[in-house]
Amino acid sequence: MAIITQTQTPQADVERLNAELEQSEGAAGTVRQKSITIGAVCKALAQEFPDISISKIRYLEDQKLLTPRRTPGGYRLYTQGDVARLRTILRMQRDEFLPLRVIRQELATGRAGDDAGTAAPVPGKRGGREGMRPWRTSVSVRETTGALYSLEDVLEETSADGKLVGELEEYGVVKGELRGGVRYFDETEREIIGAVAELARYGVGGRNLRVFRSSADREATLLQQILAPALRSRNPQRRKEAVEALENLAAIATHLKHLLLVRDLRKIVR
């Protein structure tokens, strides 16, 4: 008996699976947007991200940042939600210089939409109290989980060098907390060490970071002066509003710094 095999093209495989999805979900009264291949995703994002490539998308998938469906033939299928999530990831890399582990945390907290979570305001869109534009903070100033991490844990998670952490302590970038003779770091300091470890790959040492710390200290002092009366209020509601305003101001200041930096860097590469 002869065995007849049929080889389907990726597009035929995709079209067949989309048809099956439409048929199965049409019975339930729902409509699903058609999925597209990884090549189509690259084409869709190429104008905004000229360096996008299939290998880069696959790498992000390997890092558990994307989970596209697969056809029976093994081809990746991306929904419009997947494309929006990918666009958000690429923007966080390009505009905020966030490492992948931080991006993963941002996505886990709900920052996955096309426009959701962007630091810049949506043009023409106004919202929030007194018509203020909504700005999303990348780090909340509210209480954290209270988790503490030993130096060994921090070094393992961030791949930082122990000597580098010592420099950061020496220059006051991080402080840590001694408990039972063991130094622990909170979540924010752990992320600071991780970010500095990324900079260290380019030769940036602890002593070079004093400019960042001095800038942050001055900005924190300025924002404190603006909102000091409300932050000291005994009225819980007023204090809550002050904290929200503080986060909003911090997001605006962060975006402004980014814009100024981009402007100056563009002058360098001209």
N, C-alpha and C positions, 0 to 999 in steps of 0.2 A: 504494500500500500504506500503510495507516494505521500510524503508530508509536505504540505504547502505552507511556507512562512511568508509573512507580510511585514515589511519594515515600514514603519510610519515615520514621517518627518516630524521634527519638533512641533511645527505649526499645526500639523494634523492632529497630533497628540493633544495639544492645547485646546484646539477647537472641539475635539471630541469630549474632553473633560468639561469644558464650559457648557457644552450642550447638555451633558448629564446633570450638571449642577442646576442649570435653568429648569430642566424638566422636573427634577426632584423638589426644587424649592418653589417652582411655580404652583405646584399642587397645594402648597401651604400658604399661597397668597403673598409670597415675598419675592423681591427682585434683587438679584445679586449682580453687582457690576462685574463685567468680564475681567478675568485675570490676564496678565501679559507676561511675556518671557523676560529673562534677564537682559537680553539684548535690547528689547523695547524699553526697559527701565533705563538703561544707559542712554538711549536716544532721548528719552523724555527729560532727563536731568542734565544732559550735556551742555545746554545753553547756560545754565546757572553754575554748573560745576564742570568746567572743561576737562579736568583731570580725572573724571569718573571713569572707571573701567570695570569690566566683568570680574577681574581678579580682586579688585578692591571690595566689590559687593560680596563676593564669596568670603573674603577675609572677615568682613563684619559679621557674616553669618557664622563663621567659625568661632567668633568671639561672643556668640549667643546674643547678638544685638538684633538679629533678624531671624525670623522663622517662617520662610515661605513654604507653601505647600509643594508637593511633588506629584507629577503625573505618574501613571503606572510605568512609563518609560524612564522615569528618573529625572525629568526636566523640571526646573524650578518654575513656579507660578507665583506671581506677585499681584496682590489686590491693590486697589487704590489706597487702602489703609497702609499696606506695606510700603508703598511708594512715599506716602506722606511721612511715615516713620523714618524712612531712609533719608528723606530731605531734611528732617529735623536733626538727625544724627550728623549729617554733613555740615549743616549750618552751625551746630555747636562746635564742631571741629574747626571750621573756618573762622567763625566770628568770635568765639569765646575761648578758643584754644584749649578746650577741655580734653583731658585724657580719657581713654575709653572706659576705664573703671568708673569715672565720675559720670560720664554719659549714661552708663548702665544704671547708675543710681538715679539719675534724673528721669530716665524712662520708667523706672520702677515706681516712681512717685507720681506718674501720670503725664509726664511731659512727652507725649508721643504724637500729638496732632501736627498737622501741617503748619499752622500758625500758632498753636498753643505753646506757651512757654518761651516765646522769643523775648529777648531783652528789650528790643525796640518796640515802640507802640505801633499799633495798626493805623496807617494813615486814615484820617477822617473818622476814626472810631473813638468815641469818648465813653467813659463809664466810671464807676466808682463814686466816691463821695465828692460832692461839689463839682461834678463834671470833670474830674481829673482823669487823665489817661491811665489805664491799668498797666502797670509794669510788673513783670514777674521777677522775683528775686531768685537767684541761683542758690543762695544759702540763707536760711532763716536765722534771725537774731533771737528767736525764742529759745526756750529751754530745749536742749537735746535729750537724747535717751539716757544720758548720764553714763554711757558705757566708757570704760577706760581700757587702754591697750598698753601692754608692756612694750619695752623697746624691742624685744625680740619679735613680738607680733607685728609691730610697725615695720621693722626691717624686712620681714618675710612678705608682708602684703604690698609694700611699696617698692621693694628691690633697692632701697636706698642704702648708702654706705654708712656704717656706724660713725666714721669720722665726720661725715657731712652733718649728721644729726648733732654731733658735738659742736660743730661750728655754729649751727643754728641756735643752740642754747647759749653759746658764748656771745653771739651778737644779739641775743634777745628776740630772735624771730619766733622761737618756741620756748616754752618754759618747762612743761611737764609738771608732775606732782609726785613727790616722794611718799611712798607708803610702805612701811616695813623695810626700808632700805632699797626698795625697788622703785624705779621711776616709771610713771605711767603717763600716757598722753590721751587727751580726749579726742572726739571724732574730728573736730576742726583741725587740731594740730596734726593729727594723722594725715589729713588731706593736704595740709601745708607741706609736710615732709614729702608726700608723694609728688606734689607739684614741683618742689625744689629738686627732687631726684630727676625729674624730666629735664629741668633746666641744666642740671649738672652734666648731662650728656653733651651739652654744647659748651662746656667749660665754665659755666656760671657757678661760682663758689659762694659759700655762706657770707663772706664779707661783702660780696656784690649786692646782697639782698637788703642791706641797710637802707638803700634808697626806697625800696618797696615798703619797708616797715615805717620809715619816716613819713612817707606819703599817706599810708593808711592811718597813722596816728593823727596826722593833721586833719584828715577828712573826718575821722571819728569825732574829734574834738569839735569841728565845725557843726556836724549834724547834732551833736549833743547840745550845743549852745542853742540851736534852733528850736529843739523840742524839749529842753530841760524842764520847764515848768509842768508840761503835760506828763512827762515821764515820771515826775515826782508826785503826781497827783494821787490822792487817796481814793479817788473815785475809780473803781475798777473799769467802768466803761470808757472813761476818758483815757486811762492808761492803756487800755487795749487799742483804742484808736491811735494813740501816740506811737505804739509799737508798729502798727500797720503803716503809719506815715513814715516811720523810720526806715522800714524795709523798702517802701516805695522810693524814698529819697536815695537810699543806698543803691537801688537798681538804676535809677536815673544817673547817679554819679558814676557808677560802673560803666554804663553805656557811653557816657560822655568821655570818660578816660579812654575807652576803646576807640572812639571816633578820632580823638586827638592823636592817639598813637598811630592809627592807620594813616591819618593824614601825613604825619611826620615820616613814617616808614616809606610811604609812596614817594616822598621827595628823595629818599636815599636811593631808591632803585631806578630813578629816572636817568 
